Amino acid sequence: MRREPIVLFDNGEHQCMMFDDLVSREGVQSNQFLITDNEQYLLLDPGGDLTYTPLSLELSKHIPVQDLTYIFASHQDPDIIASLDKWLLHTRARVICSKLWARFLPHLTANYLALSRGINTFDRIIALPDRGQSFALGKCTLKAVPAHFLHSVGNFQLYDP
């Protein structure tokens, strides 16, 4: 099983890597992407429990995982965002997702987050309006593009110019 990411783009300051071989045996392999720009980091669709450990180990070879800036959830399926509680516990990342799904994400986080670490899931969510939104990562601007017709209502794709 190959674990190293495929580098899709790298100009020295901005990089995009794809992780596509993290789940073995049963389970759904969704692709995870890491976009870095000037020491800010965005993880796209971090996956579920089967993906969390291998992905976090691979990420740690490329970035300080605790300094993850954003987690982008294109939609709310378990293979996309079910590992959210672990990412909130071990990073300072804010979660970018559809405003439709923002109210459901706290259901994926355990009470121990709030009780033991004082983490409020709602305070770490950036809820995207239906029309989409641009946001900064380092010195670049990424665009959340509405794609509600592609998979489900509230689905977004990320455009990295």
Secondary structure by P-SEA (a helix, b strand, c coil): cccccccccccccbbbbbbccccccbbbbbbbbbbbcccbbbbcccccccccaaaaaaaaaccccccccbbbbcccccccccaaaaaaacccbbbbcccccccccccccccccccccccccccccccccccccccccccbbbbbccccccccccbbbbbcc
